[in-house]
Amino acid sequence: MLERIDATRGAEGVSAFLNRRQEARREVSREVTEIGRAVRDRGWEAIAELTARFDGIRKEARPEAFRVSEADFRASESALSSELRGAIELAIERVRVFHEKQKRADWFHEEIGIRTGQLFRPLERVGVYAPGGAAVLFSTLIMDVIPAQVAGCPSLAVCSAPSKETGTVSPILLATCRMLGIEPAQVWAIGGAQAIFALASELPGFPRVDGVFGPGNAYVMEAKRQVLGEARIESLPGNSEILVIADMSAEPRYVAADLLSQAEHAGGEMSILVSPSAELLEKVEAEVERQLAALPRHEIAASSLRGGGAAIRVRDLDQACEVANLVAPEHLEIQTQDPESLLGKIRHAGAVFLGRWSTEPIGDYTAGTNHVLPTGGSARFSSALSVDDYMKKISVVRVEPEGLRKIGPAAMALAEAEGLQGHRAAIELRMKDLAG
């Protein structure tokens, strides 16, 4: 089930494995481009057609047909057991505490005659995409919304695919919205790539957003890639990924369970085990087979493992870290005798989980850290979703006569060297006035 790759003599096999997955993503691009063109050209008419095509639900081509109703919101109250409600409350509390620590304060640097600084201001309107397909990820809603609330964003729109049973957003998602303080008018039953293009477009009754946030499948991620420049995107968190570095101290049952925890998402996930121990690789493979047979989402997980499962043999733990940096996984677990000793060697990962008790699903739900993470290798240049993603940084400059005398001549020289005489003249005019 896991593709065996021997990297002890080089990482060519790992690169080939990653390249095959990249080819599949290129095929998606053409389809998503067509969806984007339809939404931009025909608005609600196109969204209604795409909803019928992808979600199997027919709606009228007007905004009111896609906005969640007060009645749906009230009905969602019964969707949660007291146990689940308590679990969601705990998750909300811990995620809020973690993100409150990320808040920025305006700062200024004072010199004689010169004052510089930065202002931090929230985006005016943000759009949150909450997956509602094969698995209704209401935990993702928590991860997307709380940083926006901590940042102080004044306007928020939530999009999620309608369910075939109700024709509206999942009751559990709506109940979570209520617990987060979101109003019905802020929630829309639009899914897939069409939701991303709707958020980034100016449609009647649906103002465009300044930022689009949240994970999704390959189509959603490609749509986010295509709206970059029209709206901010935080990263490209698509199909889930996990890479586990393990040595013989690791418990094979735990490693196998963690690999399967990501494989069960949607059928296109990546689960990789990297170890210098051939014995451990064999034990984990056997555990994967055993646990997979009992997994309720067996077929989805098996599909993920066939296309994105790998067991990679390396020379040592140092090379294991090199492989991890090459993959740049969304989730990196280090289940070794001394995981802390390897942490400094990790350069590219969305989140790192240290030790056998730090199973990745804890990070998904109740650790408090954000589980919206870069995938597809984008952890090389992207980070976990944070309050910063919902903020703008505005530079502030104030120069008084004393300061202009100090830094003006150098600025004039730089402008002269770049051939920008208008820049030089704007400074020189003031310098002459100061000279009397």
N, C-alpha and C positions, 0 to 999 in steps of 0.2 A: 504493500500500500504506500509506503514511503519510498521515494526514489533514492537509491543508494548512490552517493557521490564520494569518491576518494579524492580528497584535496591534500593529501600528505605531500604530494610532489608539485602542487600548484593549484591555483583557484580557477583554472579554465572551466572545469565542470560546473562550478558555482555560477560563473558568468553566463554560461550557456543556458542554465536553468532560469536565470533571471531574464535573459533575452527572450526566451520563449513566451514568458508572461507579458513582456512588453509588446510583442507582436499582437497579442490578443487585444490589448488596449487600443492599438491603432485602428482596428476595425470598427470600434465603437465611435470614433471621432466623426466619421462621415455621417452616421445615423443621427448623432446629436446635432450636427450642423444643420441638418434638415429640420429637426424639431425647433431649434432656435429661430430659423428663418420663418417658420410657420407662426410661432408665437409673436414675433416682432411685426410680421406683416398683417396677421389676421386676428390677433388678440384673443378675446374670449371665445370666439368661434373655433379657433385652433385648439385652445385648451379643452373645450368641450369634446372635440373630436379625439384628441389624444387621451383624455380620460376614459372615453368609451373604448378606445383601442387597447390601452395598456391596463386599465383597472376594471374594465367590463361594466362600467356604470355610465348611464346616460344622464346628462344634466343640460339644462338650458344654457345658452351662450350669454350669460350675464353674471356680473359679480355676485349678486345676491344668492345665486344657486350654489355657489362654492363657499360662501361664508357660513361658519358654524352657527346654529341657532341657539337661542336661550334655552329652548326645550331640550336640545341635545346636551347642553352643558349641565342642566339640572339632572337629567337622567343618568349622567355619568357618575353621580354620587354613589350609586349602588354598585358600581363596578369594583370597588375596593373592599376587601375584607379588613377587619380591624388590624390584623397582623400586617397585611401589605401596606395599609395606611401608615402604621408605625414605622415600617421599614423605609418608606418614602420620606417621611418626616426626618428620620435619622440621616438619610443620604443628603437631603436638602440642607440640613444644619451643618453637616461636616463639609460639604462642598462650599457653602457660603463662608464658613470660617476660613478655609484655605484661601479662597479668592479675595476675601477682605484684606488679607496680608499683602496682596499684590497692588493695592491702590497707590496711585502716585500723587504727589503734592507738587504744586507749582514751585519752581526754585529760581533764584536770581543770584548772579555773581556781580559783586560791586567792586569797582575800581574808581580811582579819582577821574571823574568826568565820563565814565563809561559804565553802563549797566546792561548786562545781557542775562537772558534766562529762557525758561520754557514754561508754557502753559499747557495743561493737560485737559482736553475737552472731549466729551463723549460724542460718538457718531449720533446724528439726529434721528435716523430711522434705520433699524436693522431687521434683517430677515433671518429666521431660524428654520432650518429644515430638520424635521424629526422623522426618521425612517419608520414606516408603518406597513411594510410589506410582509415578507416571510416571518419576520420577528418584529413585534411592535416594541421599539426601543424607547420607552418612556424615560429611562435613565438618561438617554442622550438629551432629551428635552431639558432635564435638570442641568446638565453640563453646559448646554448652549445658552440657556436663559439667565442663569445666576451671574455669570460674568457681565452680561449686558446690564443687569440690574445694579450690580456693584459699581459699574462704570458710570451709571446714571443716564443711560440712553433713554430719551423721552418717548420714543415711539418704537413699537415692536410688532412684527408680523410673524406668525408661526404657520408653516405649511407642512402638511402630512398627507399621504395618500389616503383616499377614502376606502373603507372596507366594503367588500361586495355584499356583506350581510346587511349593513345599515346605510350604505351610501354616504356616510359621513366619517369623520375622524374617529379612530378607536376610542371607546369609552375610557379606557385606562389612560390614554394620552390626555383626554379632556379632563379627567379627574386630577391628573398631575398638573395640568394648566391651572386649574382652580387653586390647588395648594400653593402654586407659585405666584398667585395673585394676578393671573392673566385673565382678561375679559373675553367673552365669546366673540365680539367683533374683531378681535385680534387674530383669530384662528381660521385657517382656510383649508378646505379639503382638496388640495392640489398636490399631486405627487410627482416623483420622477424628475427628469430633466426639464419638463415643462414648468415645474414649480420654480426652478432656479431662474429660468428665463423670464418668468412672470415677475419674480421679485426684482430683477434687474431692469425691468421695462416700466414705462409709465403707461399703465392700462387704465381705462375708465373705472373709477371706484376703487383703484388699487395703486396708491402712490408707490413709486419706485423707492428702493432702499439704498442706503449708502454702503451697506456691507451684507454679505451673504455668508451664513455660518452653518456648520453642521456636516456630518458624514453622510455617506450614501453609497450606492452601488457604482459601477464603472460609468454608467450613463450620467448619474448625478455629478460625479467628479469631473467628467469631461465638460459638462455644462458649466460648472464653476470655473474650469480653466478658460472657457470661451467668454465668460462675462468679465473676467479680470480686465480692468481698465475702465469698465462701466461701473463697477462696484468693487469694494474691497472683499477679498476672500482671505480667510485665516490660514488655510493650507489646503491640501487635497486628501482629506481623510476618506479613502474609499474602502475596498474590501479589506477585512481585518487581516492582520499579520502577527505571527509570534515566532521568535527565534529563541531557543533555549540553549545556553551553553551549560554543559553538565560534565562532571567527572564521576568517578566511581563512588563518590560519597552521596550522589543523588539517589533519591528513591524513585525507581522506574515507574511505579504507579502514579506518583505525583506528576512526573514529567509527561507521561502519556495523557493524563487527564487535562493538563494545561494545553497540550497541543490540540486536543479535541475541543477544548473550550472555545477556541477561535475558529476551528474548522466548521463548527455547526452554524455559523452565521447565515450565509446566503448561498454557498456553493462555489465561490470563487476565491476562497481565502488561501493564505499561505502559512504553513506550519512546518518549521524547520528545527531539527535537532542537530547540534554541533558538539562533537565530543572526540577526545583523543582515544577513547576506550571503545574498541570493537564489541566487547562484552556488554557494555551499557547500551550501545546502539541496538544490539539484538534483543536485549531484555525489554527495552522501551517499545520496539516494534511489536513484540509479542503482546505487550500490554495494550498498545493501541488497537490491535485486532480484537482483543478480548473485550475492552471497554466499548469499542465502536459497536459491537453487536448488540449491546444493551442500551445504546443511546437512542432516545426517542426520535431525534433528528438524524437518524443513521444515514439516510440516503444523501442528505445535504452535506454532512460531514465527509462521507465517502467521496463525493464528487470533488470537494475541496482538496482532499488528500491526493486524489488521482492527478489533479492538475497542479497542485501547489505544495505537496508534501515531500519532504526530503530529510534524509539522515546522512549527515556529512561527517566523514572521518577526517580528523586533522592530526597534525604531528603533536601539538601540545596546546595548552590553554592560551598562550600568546597568539598562536595562529588562529585559534577560535575567535579571539577578539578581532583579528584582522578580517576574518570572514564576516563577523557581525557588522563591522564598519562598512564592508563592501555592500552588504544587503541593506543596511540602514533601516532596520525593521521598525514597525510601529511599536511593538512591545518586545522588549528584550529581558528575558529572565536569566539570571546567573545562579545556577544551583550547583555550587562547588564547595569544597571544604572551606575556602576563604574568599567569599565573593567580593568583599570590600577591596581586596588586593587587585582585582581586575577592573574596578570601576574607573580608575584613572586612565585606562587604556581605551575606553569607549568614547568615540567622537561623534558617532551618528546613531541616534535612536530616539524614538518619540518619548518613551518612558522606560525606566530600568527598574526591575524588581529583584531584590537581593535576598538570596537564601530560600530554603525549601518551603518556608511558611508564607512567603510573600507571593502567593498565587495571583496571577494577573487579574482574574475576575474580582478580587478585592479592590483593585484599582478601578475597575469598571463601575463599582457601586458605592462603596462606603469608606474608602481610604480618605476621600476628600479631594484628591488630585483630579485633574480633568482627563476624561477618557477620550476626548476628541483629539486625535493625534494624527500626524502626517503618515501617509502610507505610500506604497509604490516607489520607495527609495527617496521620497521627498524629505525624509528626516535629515538628509544631507544639508538642507537649507531652510527647513521649516521646524516649528516647535509646537508643543502642546498648546491648545487653546487657552487663552488667559485674558485677564482684564485689559491688558495692553492692546489686544486685537480690536477692542471696541472703543479705543481712544485715539485721538489725534494729538500730535505734539506741535505746538505753535511756538516758533522762536520769537523772542522779544529783544529789541535793541533800542537803547537810548544813549545818545552821545551828546555831551555838553561841550562847550568851547575848549575846556582843558583837554578833554579826551580827543577831540578832533585834531588839536595841535600834535598830540602824541602819535596817533595812528593814521592821520590823513595823508602825510607825505608818502608813506609806504603804499597806501592804497592807490595813490596817483601813479606811482612807479609801476605797480602791477597792471593797472589799466593801460598805461602807455605800452607796456611790453606786449599786451594782448591785442593792441591796435584798436581799443575801444575808447575813442576820444571823447565820446559823450559821457562815459563813466568818469573819466578824468576831469572833464569840465564841471560836472556836478559837484565834485569835491573841491576843485580849485576855486570855484566861485565863492564858496564859503570861507576857504582859507584866506583869500584876498580880503574879504570883509573883516575877518578877525585881525588881519594885519593892519587894518585901517588905511 
